[in-house]
Amino acid sequence: MGSGVSVPKKHEAPAEDCPSLASIVHGLWKTAADAGAVEAAVRDMAKEPENSKVQQFGCFVLAGLSAGDDDDLVLKKHRHRAVEAGAFEALCTACKAHPRDEVIQLKGAMAISHLAAMRAHRPRAVEAGAVATLCRVLRAAVAEASVVEPGVKALQEICELPELQDAAMEAGLLDALALAMRSHPSSLPLQRRGCSVLHGLCSGEGHGRAQRVEEAGALALLVTALEQHLADAELRVVCGAALGVLCEVQRGCVERAIEVGALEALVAAMEHPESTAELQFLGAAAISAICTGDPAGHPRAQRAAEAGTLEALAAAMLRHPMEVELQRVSCGVLAMICVGKDHLGRQRSDRAAEAGVLDALVALKCHPDAALQRSACGALGILCAGKDPGRGPRAACAAKAGALEMLVAAITGHPADLELQKWAAWAMGSIGQQEAGVEVRQHAAEAGCAGALLGCMTASSDVELMRWAAKALESLCAGDTGGVFSEAAAEAGALESLVLALRHHNDPESLRCLAATLSTLLSDDPGLLRLRAVEAGVLETLVSALRINRNDPESLRSLAAALGSLVNKDFGTVRLSAVKADAIESLASVLLKNPKHQQLQETASYALWKICEGDDAIVYRQRVMEADVPDVLRDAVPFHTGEKQQKLQEFIDLIDPEIPRCWGEY
């Protein structure tokens, strides 16, 4: 103490201006490089290839000199000098000559990885045999993560250049990479890089390589990586993208993807609370690729539903309403999963409704993208279609969620998009079917569905659109609760629109469709719609169609049924108008020219019956007698049984009560 010597305290903090150890080492490497250490290391390794000590030291020096920040300009210069001096060739030779030397394998792989970080160096790395060298390193030291990880990093960097991928695969890339990934499932950096390589090999122009990638076990590797590291956002994205590409371009691997749990893994990734819109899209796209081309029975759709896909899609759509591609792909997947008329298909639709899918679809109401609106309308229609017990409740839920308003908005907002209008009209009919109940029909009337559908029928010359709209009208008007919508449809001009369509569309399918719609519209009407139908020219149009289509029994049957609906329950103006329009003669001609068509005989005779019944219709019955109709009907009686035969006989008795019932006499 007395000497005045200062003794430093234990654990005294260093001065602020003291350099860190990392900066000291970096400075030493820089000094060594400037002094020619790079060239010396390569030269010495080339002179004594069998000397393991020399090779160890050379690999150590090259790994150290090339390590650091990839953006460091000085480091880039050192790496370039190493490559120009032949570092790749020296490193590959060393690793090949000393396969059991862990130092050489580790430092060699690290050095190759550092040098290959620069894109310009990668072609030379491949030419020097770096891929084959790295593959040997991975296989020889597969248990050593410290060796495998830099090796996989180097392979990833090389494979980032598409032009080098084929050469890398020929050098054994896939087998070595698969071995490394299977051996180190818990290494997040390795799994990230490995999955990235697998994705890159199949993307872009690499579709031709997809089969080899799949044969190497890529599907199981991707699913395992996703399951092991679900919390990693980067890995979730790359795995979702890779699974989607593989299943899209290599259709034969879809069943294998399902077997290894791809659907469950993708759903888990989508449901992760930190998953982005990008991941949601990639997951939905991958599931779409898996479910596309589902065989009979829809087993893929069933597995997807059981994996929780419907819930994941609903959540994704509601969470990212403005992501067009995500919404579009999700609508397509929903349609694929919920399609199917069997009980499982309808159960999937029920599950979708419970998962909130209806709300997600209706939320697209104001979206400006027409293609997206089209997909949403199609998905809505599929969800609400079917003949199962849950059909009515699903339709009611859809209406309550605002689906009808959405469909009306889609039709009126995109008048030039015929495909969208077809899907929207079909979906409207699916929602408004009889099982939905009177509340839904009332809702449809108030939402403006009638006007929207009539607009589809008359605003375009597209025959298919006209039929879809007419069928939707028929669906909404059918059954005991259809009257509430029939009135709204008539007020919107349905009768006039149907007459116009019947006059302009003479093809058999259109005639049947329009006649069926007209028949349904009038079937339960107490009389007011019938009078309006007469004023709109329905009678003349139907009679004219009966004459024009005399050689098409199915069309004649539909037209006769519509005529029967019109004159049913009427004993006055409508029936008189039918007689004046020559309905009796037209129907009689149908019966006379089609004596063996049982269903047509039944339908046409019913229409005649309704015209001729009543005490004031004696003159009408006389006209039927003069047309020889009773003889035709009498000949047809033996072909009917039960109630139909009884009704036919009652009609014969009505027309000519003098005809006996002893069929044997005739």
C-alpha positions in Angstrom: 0.0 0.0 0.0 2.8 2.3 0.9 4.4 1.9 -2.5 1.4 3.6 -4.1 0.7 0.7 -6.4 -3.0 0.5 -7.3 -4.5 -2.9 -7.0 -7.5 -3.4 -9.3 -10.7 -4.6 -7.7 -12.0 -8.0 -8.5 -14.5 -8.1 -11.4 -13.8 -4.5 -12.2 -15.7 -3.4 -15.4 -13.5 -2.8 -18.4 -13.1 0.7 -19.7 -15.8 1.8 -22.3 -13.2 2.2 -25.0 -11.9 -1.4 -24.7 -12.6 -3.4 -27.9 -14.8 -6.6 -27.6 -13.3 -10.0 -28.2 -15.4 -10.4 -31.4 -14.0 -7.2 -32.9 -10.5 -8.2 -31.9 -10.9 -11.6 -33.6 -12.5 -10.0 -36.7 -9.6 -7.6 -36.9 -7.1 -10.5 -36.7 -8.9 -12.3 -39.5 -8.9 -9.2 -41.6 -5.2 -8.7 -41.0 -4.5 -12.4 -41.9 -6.6 -12.0 -45.1 -4.8 -8.9 -46.1 -1.5 -10.7 -45.5 -2.5 -13.4 -48.0 -3.8 -16.1 -45.6 -6.6 -17.0 -48.0 -4.2 -17.8 -50.8 -1.7 -19.5 -48.5 -4.4 -21.8 -47.0 -5.6 -22.9 -50.5 -2.0 -23.4 -51.7 -0.9 -25.5 -48.7 -4.0 -27.7 -48.9 -3.3 -28.4 -52.6 0.3 -29.3 -51.8 -0.4 -31.8 -49.0 -3.9 -33.3 -49.6 -3.1 -36.4 -47.5 -1.9 -34.4 -44.5 -4.9 -34.2 -42.2 -3.3 -31.5 -40.0 -2.7 -29.2 -43.0 -6.2 -29.9 -44.2 -7.7 -29.2 -40.8 -5.8 -25.9 -40.5 -6.7 -24.9 -44.1 -10.4 -25.6 -43.5 -10.3 -23.8 -40.2 -8.7 -20.7 -41.8 -11.1 -20.6 -44.8 -14.1 -21.0 -42.5 -12.9 -18.2 -40.2 -11.9 -15.8 -42.9 -15.2 -16.2 -44.7 -17.5 -16.0 -41.6 -19.4 -12.8 -40.7 -22.0 -10.4 -42.0 -23.0 -11.2 -45.5 -23.5 -7.5 -46.3 -19.9 -6.6 -45.1 -18.1 -5.3 -48.2 -14.7 -6.2 -46.8 -15.9 -9.8 -46.1 -17.3 -10.1 -49.6 -13.9 -9.2 -50.9 -12.2 -11.9 -48.8 -14.7 -14.5 -50.0 -14.2 -13.5 -53.6 -10.4 -13.9 -53.2 -10.9 -17.3 -51.6 -13.1 -18.6 -54.5 -10.7 -17.2 -57.1 -7.9 -18.9 -55.3 -9.6 -22.3 -55.6 -11.2 -22.6 -52.1 -14.2 -24.6 -53.3 -11.9 -27.2 -55.0 -9.6 -27.4 -52.0 -12.4 -27.8 -49.5 -14.2 -30.5 -51.6 -10.9 -32.4 -52.0 -10.2 -32.3 -48.3 -13.7 -33.5 -47.2 -13.5 -36.3 -49.7 -10.0 -37.4 -48.7 -10.7 -37.3 -44.9 -14.3 -38.5 -44.5 -13.9 -39.5 -40.8 -12.1 -36.3 -39.7 -14.8 -34.3 -37.8 -12.8 -31.1 -37.9 -12.4 -31.2 -41.6 -16.0 -32.1 -42.2 -17.3 -29.4 -39.9 -15.0 -26.6 -40.9 -15.2 -27.6 -44.6 -19.0 -27.5 -44.6 -18.9 -24.2 -42.8 -16.5 -22.7 -45.2 -18.5 -23.9 -48.2 -21.6 -22.4 -46.6 -20.0 -19.1 -46.0 -18.6 -18.8 -49.5 -21.8 -20.0 -51.2 -23.7 -17.2 -49.5 -22.7 -15.0 -52.4 -24.9 -15.9 -55.4 -22.1 -15.3 -57.9 -20.1 -18.1 -56.3 -22.7 -20.8 -56.4 -22.2 -22.0 -60.0 -18.5 -22.5 -59.3 -19.4 -24.4 -56.1 -21.5 -26.8 -58.1 -18.8 -27.2 -60.7 -16.2 -27.9 -58.0 -18.4 -30.7 -56.6 -19.6 -28.9 -53.5 -23.1 -30.5 -53.5 -21.7 -34.0 -53.7 -19.2 -33.1 -51.0 -21.9 -31.7 -48.7 -24.1 -34.7 -49.3 -21.2 -37.0 -48.3 -20.6 -34.9 -45.2 -24.3 -35.1 -44.2 -24.4 -38.8 -44.6 -21.1 -39.4 -42.8 -21.7 -37.1 -39.9 -25.5 -37.3 -39.8 -25.6 -37.5 -36.0 -23.5 -34.3 -35.6 -25.9 -31.3 -35.7 -22.9 -29.0 -35.7 -21.8 -30.5 -39.0 -25.2 -31.1 -40.6 -26.6 -27.6 -40.0 -23.9 -25.7 -42.0 -24.1 -28.3 -44.7 -27.9 -27.9 -45.1 -27.4 -24.2 -45.1 -25.0 -24.4 -48.0 -27.3 -26.7 -49.9 -30.2 -24.3 -49.4 -28.1 -21.4 -50.7 -27.0 -23.3 -53.8 -30.6 -24.4 -54.5 -31.9 -20.9 -54.4 -30.6 -20.7 -58.0 -33.1 -22.7 -60.2 -30.4 -23.3 -62.8 -28.4 -25.3 -60.2 -31.2 -27.4 -58.9 -31.0 -30.2 -61.4 -27.3 -30.6 -60.9 -27.8 -30.6 -57.1 -30.4 -33.4 -57.4 -28.1 -35.4 -59.6 -25.4 -35.1 -56.9 -27.6 -36.8 -54.3 -29.2 -33.8 -52.7 -32.6 -35.3 -51.9 -31.4 -38.4 -50.1 -28.9 -36.5 -48.0 -31.3 -33.7 -47.2 -34.0 -36.2 -46.2 -31.6 -38.1 -44.0 -30.5 -34.9 -42.3 -34.1 -33.7 -41.7 -35.2 -37.0 -40.3 -32.1 -37.2 -38.0 -32.6 -33.7 -36.5 -36.3 -33.0 -36.3 -35.8 -30.6 -33.3 -33.3 -28.4 -35.1 -35.4 -25.4 -36.2 -32.7 -23.8 -38.4 -32.1 -27.1 -40.2 -35.8 -27.8 -40.7 -36.5 -24.3 -42.0 -33.7 -24.6 -44.6 -34.6 -28.2 -45.5 -38.3 -27.3 -46.1 -37.2 -24.3 -48.1 -35.1 -26.5 -50.4 -38.0 -28.9 -50.9 -40.3 -26.0 -51.7 -37.9 -24.5 -54.1 -37.3 -27.7 -56.0 -41.0 -28.0 -56.8 -41.8 -24.3 -57.5 -41.7 -22.3 -60.7 -40.3 -24.4 -63.5 -39.4 -27.2 -61.1 -42.8 -29.0 -61.5 -41.0 -31.8 -63.4 -38.9 -32.5 -60.2 -42.0 -32.9 -58.0 -42.2 -36.6 -58.4 -38.6 -37.2 -57.3 -39.1 -34.8 -54.4 -42.2 -36.7 -53.3 -40.5 -40.1 -53.7 -37.8 -38.9 -51.4 -40.4 -38.6 -48.6 -40.9 -34.9 -48.8 -44.5 -35.0 -47.6 -43.7 -36.7 -44.3 -40.7 -34.4 -43.8 -42.8 -31.3 -44.3 -45.6 -32.5 -42.0 -43.2 -33.6 -39.3 -41.4 -30.2 -39.5 -44.7 -28.4 -39.2 -45.9 -30.4 -36.3 -42.5 -30.1 -34.4 -42.2 -26.3 -35.0 -45.7 -25.1 -35.2 -44.9 -21.9 -33.3 -42.4 -20.8 -35.9 -44.0 -18.4 -38.4 -41.4 -18.7 -41.1 -41.6 -22.5 -41.1 -45.4 -22.5 -41.1 -45.3 -20.4 -44.3 -42.7 -22.5 -46.2 -44.3 -25.8 -45.2 -47.8 -24.6 -46.3 -46.4 -23.4 -49.6 -44.4 -26.6 -50.2 -47.4 -28.9 -49.4 -49.6 -26.9 -51.7 -47.2 -27.0 -54.6 -46.5 -30.7 -54.2 -50.2 -31.7 -54.1 -51.1 -29.5 -57.0 -48.4 -30.6 -59.5 -48.0 -34.2 -58.3 -51.6 -35.4 -58.2 -50.6 -39.0 -57.4 -49.2 -38.0 -54.0 -52.5 -36.6 -52.6 -53.5 -39.8 -50.9 -50.1 -40.1 -49.4 -50.4 -36.5 -48.1 -53.6 -37.4 -46.3 -52.1 -40.5 -44.8 -49.2 -38.6 -43.3 -51.5 -36.0 -41.7 -51.1 -33.1 -44.0 -54.7 -31.9 -43.5 -54.4 -31.9 -39.8 -51.0 -30.1 -39.9 -52.3 -27.4 -42.2 -55.3 -26.8 -40.1 -53.2 -26.5 -37.0 -51.0 -24.0 -38.8 -53.9 -21.9 -39.9 -55.4 -21.9 -36.4 -52.2 -20.7 -34.8 -53.1 -17.3 -33.2 -50.1 -15.6 -34.9 -50.7 -16.9 -38.4 -50.8 -14.2 -41.0 -53.0 -13.7 -44.0 -50.3 -15.2 -46.2 -50.2 -18.4 -44.2 -54.0 -18.6 -44.2 -54.0 -18.4 -47.9 -51.2 -20.9 -48.4 -53.0 -23.3 -46.0 -56.3 -22.9 -47.8 -54.6 -23.4 -51.2 -52.8 -26.6 -50.0 -56.1 -28.0 -48.7 -57.7 -27.1 -52.0 -55.0 -29.0 -53.9 -55.7 -32.0 -51.7 -59.5 -31.9 -52.0 -59.5 -31.3 -55.8 -60.6 -34.3 -57.8 -62.2 -36.0 -54.8 -63.4 -39.5 -55.9 -66.9 -40.8 -55.4 -68.1 -40.6 -51.8 -65.9 -37.5 -51.2 -63.5 -39.2 -48.7 -61.0 -36.3 -48.9 -63.7 -33.8 -48.2 -64.8 -35.8 -45.2 -61.3 -36.1 -43.9 -60.8 -32.4 -44.3 -64.0 -31.6 -42.4 -62.9 -34.0 -39.6 -59.6 -32.2 -39.4 -61.3 -28.9 -38.6 -60.9 -27.3 -42.0 -64.4 -25.7 -42.0 -63.7 -23.9 -38.7 -60.3 -22.8 -39.8 -61.6 -21.4 -43.1 -64.4 -19.5 -41.4 -62.1 -17.9 -38.9 -59.6 -17.0 -41.6 -62.3 -15.4 -43.8 -63.7 -13.4 -41.0 -60.3 -12.3 -39.8 -59.0 -11.2 -43.2 -62.1 -9.9 -45.1 -60.2 -7.8 -47.7 -57.7 -10.5 -48.7 -59.1 -11.4 -52.1 -57.1 -14.5 -52.9 -57.6 -15.9 -49.4 -61.3 -15.4 -49.7 -61.5 -16.8 -53.2 -59.6 -20.0 -52.4 -61.5 -20.4 -49.1 -64.9 -20.2 -51.0 -63.6 -22.9 -53.4 -62.5 -25.2 -50.6 -65.8 -24.7 -48.8 -67.7 -25.7 -51.9 -65.5 -28.8 -52.4 -66.0 -29.9 -48.8 -69.7 -29.3 -48.6 -70.6 -30.8 -51.9 -72.3 -34.2 -51.9 -76.0 -35.3 -51.7 -75.4 -38.1 -49.2 -75.9 -37.8 -45.5 -72.2 -37.1 -44.9 -72.2 -34.3 -47.4 -75.2 -32.7 -45.8 -73.6 -33.2 -42.3 -70.6 -31.3 -43.6 -72.8 -28.5 -44.7 -74.4 -28.4 -41.2 -71.0 -28.3 -39.7 -70.0 -25.4 -41.9 -73.1 -23.5 -40.9 -72.3 -24.1 -37.2 -68.7 -23.0 -37.8 -69.7 -19.5 -39.0 -69.2 -20.1 -42.7 -72.5 -18.4 -43.6 -71.5 -15.2 -41.8 -68.1 -15.3 -43.5 -69.7 -15.6 -47.0 -72.3 -12.9 -46.3 -69.5 -10.6 -45.2 -68.4 -10.5 -48.8 -71.6 -8.7 -49.8 -69.9 -5.4 -50.5 -66.7 -6.7 -51.9 -66.0 -5.2 -55.3 -64.3 -8.3 -56.8 -66.8 -10.0 -59.1 -64.9 -13.3 -59.3 -64.9 -13.5 -55.5 -68.7 -12.7 -55.4 -69.2 -15.5 -57.9 -67.3 -18.0 -55.7 -69.2 -16.9 -52.6 -72.6 -17.3 -54.3 -71.6 -20.8 -55.5 -70.6 -21.8 -52.0 -73.8 -20.5 -50.5 -75.8 -22.5 -53.0 -74.0 -25.7 -52.2 -74.4 -25.1 -48.4 -78.1 -24.7 -48.7 -78.8 -27.4 -51.3 -79.9 -31.0 -50.6 -82.9 -32.9 -49.5 -81.8 -33.7 -46.0 -83.7 -32.8 -42.8 -81.1 -30.0 -42.1 -81.7 -28.3 -45.3 -84.5 -26.0 -44.0 -82.6 -24.9 -40.9 -79.5 -24.2 -43.0 -81.5 -22.1 -45.4 -83.2 -20.3 -42.5 -79.8 -19.6 -40.9 -78.5 -18.3 -44.3 -81.4 -15.9 -44.7 -81.0 -14.7 -41.1 -77.3 -14.0 -41.8 -78.3 -11.8 -44.7 -77.6 -14.2 -47.6 -80.6 -13.2 -49.6 -79.6 -9.5 -49.5 -76.1 -10.5 -50.5 -77.4 -12.4 -53.5 -79.6 -9.6 -54.6 -76.7 -7.2 -54.3 -74.5 -9.6 -56.3 -77.1 -9.8 -59.2 -77.8 -6.1 -59.3 -74.3 -5.0 -58.7 -72.7 -7.1 -61.5 -75.3 -7.1 -64.4 -72.7 -8.0 -67.0 -71.3 -11.0 -65.2 -73.5 -13.8 -66.4 -71.7 -16.6 -64.5 -72.1 -14.6 -61.2 -75.8 -14.1 -61.9 -76.3 -17.9 -62.6 -74.7 -18.8 -59.3 -76.5 -16.2 -57.4 -79.9 -17.2 -58.9 -79.2 -20.9 -58.1 -78.2 -20.0 -54.5 -81.3 -18.0 -54.1 -83.4 -20.9 -55.1 -81.5 -23.2 -52.8 -82.2 -20.9 -49.8 -85.8 -20.3 -50.7 -86.9 -23.9 -51.1 -90.0 -25.2 -49.5 -88.4 -26.6 -46.3 -87.1 -23.1 -45.4 -90.5 -22.1 -44.2 -92.8 -19.1 -44.7 -90.5 -16.7 -42.8 -87.7 -17.2 -45.4 -90.1 -16.8 -48.3 -91.4 -13.6 -46.7 -87.8 -12.5 -46.2 -87.0 -13.2 -49.8 -90.0 -11.1 -50.9 -88.9 -8.2 -48.8 -85.3 -8.5 -49.9 -86.2 -8.0 -53.5 -85.4 -11.5 -54.8 -88.3 -11.5 -57.2 -87.1 -8.4 -59.0 -83.5 -9.6 -59.1 -84.5 -13.0 -60.6 -86.8 -11.4 -63.2 -84.0 -9.1 -64.2 -81.8 -12.2 -64.8 -84.6 -13.6 -67.1 -85.2 -10.6 -69.2 -82.0 -8.5 -69.2 -79.9 -11.0 -71.0 -80.2 -13.3 -74.0 -78.4 -16.1 -72.2 -80.7 -19.1 -72.2 -79.0 -20.8 -69.3 -79.2 -17.8 -67.1 -82.9 -17.5 -67.9 -83.5 -21.2 -66.9 -81.6 -20.8 -63.6 -83.6 -17.7 -62.7 -86.9 -19.5 -63.6 -86.0 -22.5 -61.5 -85.2 -20.2 -58.6 -88.6 -18.6 -58.9 -90.2 -22.0 -59.0 -88.4 -23.0 -55.8 -89.4 -19.9 -54.0 -93.1 -20.3 -55.0 -93.4 -24.1 -54.4 -95.4 -25.6 -51.6 -98.0 -24.4 -49.1 -95.9 -21.4 -48.0 -95.0 -20.3 -51.5 -98.0 -18.0 -51.9 -96.3 -15.1 -50.0 -93.5 -15.1 -52.6 -95.8 -15.7 -55.6 -97.7 -12.5 -54.8 -94.4 -10.6 -54.7 -93.2 -12.2 -57.9 -96.5 -11.3 -59.7 -96.3 -7.7 -58.5 -92.7 -7.6 -59.9 -94.0 -8.7 -63.3 -93.3 -12.5 -63.1 -96.3 -13.4 -65.3 -95.4 -11.0 -68.0 -91.7 -12.0 -67.9 -92.6 -15.7 -68.2 -94.9 -15.0 -71.2 -92.1 -13.1 -72.9 -89.6 -15.9 -72.2 -92.0 -18.5 -73.5 -92.4 -16.6 -76.8 -88.7 -16.2 -77.3 -87.4 -19.6 -76.2 -88.7 -22.5 -78.1 -86.1 -25.1 -77.2 -87.6 -28.1 -75.3 -85.6 -27.6 -72.1 -86.5 -23.9 -71.8 -90.2 -24.7 -72.5 -90.3 -27.3 -69.7 -88.5 -25.0 -67.3 -90.7 -22.0 -67.9 -93.9 -24.0 -68.0 -93.0 -25.7 -64.6 -92.3 -22.3 -63.1 -95.6 -20.9 -64.4 -97.5 -24.0 -63.1 -96.0 -23.6 -59.6 -96.7 -19.9 -59.5 -100.4 -20.4 -60.2 -100.9 -23.7 -58.4 -102.2 -22.5 -55.0 -103.6 -19.1 -56.2 -107.2 -18.3 -55.1 -107.9 -16.5 -58.3 -106.3 -13.1 -58.5 -103.1 -14.3 -60.1 -105.1 -16.3 -62.7 -106.9 -13.3 -63.8 -103.7 -11.4 -64.1 -102.2 -14.3 -66.0 -105.1 -14.1 -68.5 -104.4 -10.4 -68.9 -100.7 -11.1 -69.5 -101.5 -13.4 -72.4 -100.5 -16.7 -70.6 -103.4 -18.7 -72.2 -102.6 -17.7 -75.7 -98.9 -18.3 -75.2 -99.4 -21.8 -73.7 -101.9 -22.8 -76.5 -99.5 -21.6 -79.1 -96.6 -23.5 -77.6 -98.8 -26.7 -77.5 -99.3 -26.4 -81.2 -95.7 -25.6 -82.1 -94.2 -28.4 -80.0 -96.7 -31.2 -80.9 -93.8 -33.7 -81.5 -92.2 -33.3 -78.1 -94.2 -35.2 -75.4 -92.2 -34.0 -72.5 -92.6 -30.3 -73.4 -96.3 -30.9 -74.1 -96.8 -32.5 -70.7 -95.2 -29.4 -69.0 -97.3 -27.0 -71.0 -100.5 -29.0 -70.3 -99.7 -29.0 -66.6 -99.3 -25.2 -66.6 -102.6 -24.9 -68.5 -104.2 -27.2 -65.9 -102.9 -25.0 -63.0 -104.3 -21.9 -64.7 -107.8 -23.3 -65.2 -108.0 -25.2 -61.9 -110.4 -23.9 -59.2 -112.0 -21.5 -61.7 -115.6 -21.6 -63.0 -115.7 -18.3 -64.9 -113.5 -15.8 -66.7 -110.3 -17.9 -66.9 -112.0 -21.0 -68.2 -114.0 -19.0 -70.7 -110.8 -17.3 -71.9 -109.2 -20.8 -72.2 -112.0 -21.9 -74.5 -111.8 -18.8 -76.6 -108.0 -19.4 -77.0 -108.8 -22.9 -78.4 -107.4 -24.7 -75.4 -109.9 -27.5 -75.8 -108.9 -28.3 -79.4 -105.2 -28.0 -78.6 -105.4 -30.4 -75.6 -107.6 -32.8 -77.6 -105.0 -32.8 -80.4 -102.3 -33.6 -77.8 -104.3 -36.6 -76.5 -105.1 -37.9 -80.0 -101.5 -37.7 -81.2 -100.0 -39.2 -78.1 -102.2 -42.2 -77.2 -99.5 -44.3 -75.7 -97.8 -41.6 -73.6 -99.3 -42.3 -70.2 -98.1 -39.3 -68.2 -99.0 -36.9 -71.0 -102.5 -38.4 -71.3 -102.9 -37.9 -67.6 -101.8 -34.3 -67.6 -103.7 -33.2 -70.7 -106.9 -34.9 -69.6 -106.7 -33.2 -66.2 -106.5 -29.8 -67.9 -109.4 -30.7 -70.1 -111.3 -32.0 -67.1 -110.9 -28.6 -65.3 -112.2 -26.7 -68.3 -115.2 -29.0 -68.7 -116.4 -29.6 -65.2 -119.4 -27.7 -63.9 -123.1 -27.4 -64.9 -122.3 -24.4 -67.1 -119.7 -26.3 -69.2 -122.1 -28.5 -71.2 -121.0 -26.7 -74.4 -117.4 -27.3 -73.6 -117.9 -31.0 -73.0 -119.7 -31.2 -76.3 -116.7 -29.8 -78.1 -114.6 -32.5 -76.4 -117.0 -35.2 -77.6 -116.8 -33.9 -81.1 -113.0 -34.2 -81.0 -113.3 -37.9 -80.2 -111.4 -37.5 -77.0 -113.5 -40.0 -75.0 -112.5 -42.8 -77.3 -108.9 -42.0 -76.8 -109.3 -41.9 -73.1 -111.3 -45.0 -73.0 -108.5 -46.9 -74.8 -106.0 -45.5 -72.2 -107.9 -46.6 -69.1 -106.4 -50.1 -69.0 -102.9 -48.6 -68.8 -103.7 -46.9 -65.5 -104.2 -48.4 -62.1 -105.6 -47.4 -58.8 -106.4 -43.7 -58.2 -105.3 -42.6 -61.6 -107.6 -45.0 -63.3 -110.5 -43.9 -61.2 -109.8 -40.2 -61.9 -109.6 -40.9 -65.6 -112.9 -42.8 -65.5 -114.5 -39.9 -63.7 -113.4 -37.6 -66.4 -114.9 -39.9 -69.1 -118.1 -40.0 -67.2 -118.1 -36.2 -67.0 -117.7 -35.9 -70.8 -120.0 -38.7 -71.8 -121.9 -40.3 -69.0 -123.5 -42.7 -71.4 -120.2 -44.6 -71.9 -120.4 -47.9 -69.9 -117.5 -49.0 -67.6 -117.3 -52.5 -69.0 -113.9 -52.3 -70.5 -114.2 -55.7 -72.0 -116.7 -54.4 -74.6 -114.2 -52.1 -76.1 
